Amino acid sequence: MSSLENVKLILDLFNCNETEEQLINLYLSRAANFVKNYCQIIDIPENLTSVIEDIAVIKYQLRGVEGIKSEGKGSLSESYIDSLPLDIIQQLDAHKDDRMVDIV
C-alpha cells in the first residue's frame, strides 16, 4: 500500500477528493524533507516510511491550529501538541547520520 493510501486509511478519508489527496501528498513530501534534514541523510530507509506517514498525519490533523497551544470556549478546553511526539523523535535520532560533522 502506498504512503498516500496508508495516510488516508489512518485519517479515515476513503472517499476524499483530489484536493485532499494533493494536501496529503504535500504533507508527505514535507515530512520526507524534514526527516532527511533532521537525520542528515539523502535517502530515506524503508523503516522510516511509517515515521514519515505519522508526521504527515499529525500535520494534517493540526492544520488550522498551527501556533495555537490551547483554546477554550466556555467550559470546554482543548490543548494541541506543539512538537513531534517523543517516540517519533527517538526513531529519527536512531537514524541520524553520525558521519556528518558540524563545521564551526
Secondary structure, DSSP 8 states (H G I E B T S, - for coil): --HHHHHHHHTT-TT--HHHHHHHHHHHHHHHHHHHHHHT-SS--GGGHHHHHHHHHHHHHHTT-TT--EEEETTEEEE---S--HHHHHHHHTT--TT-----
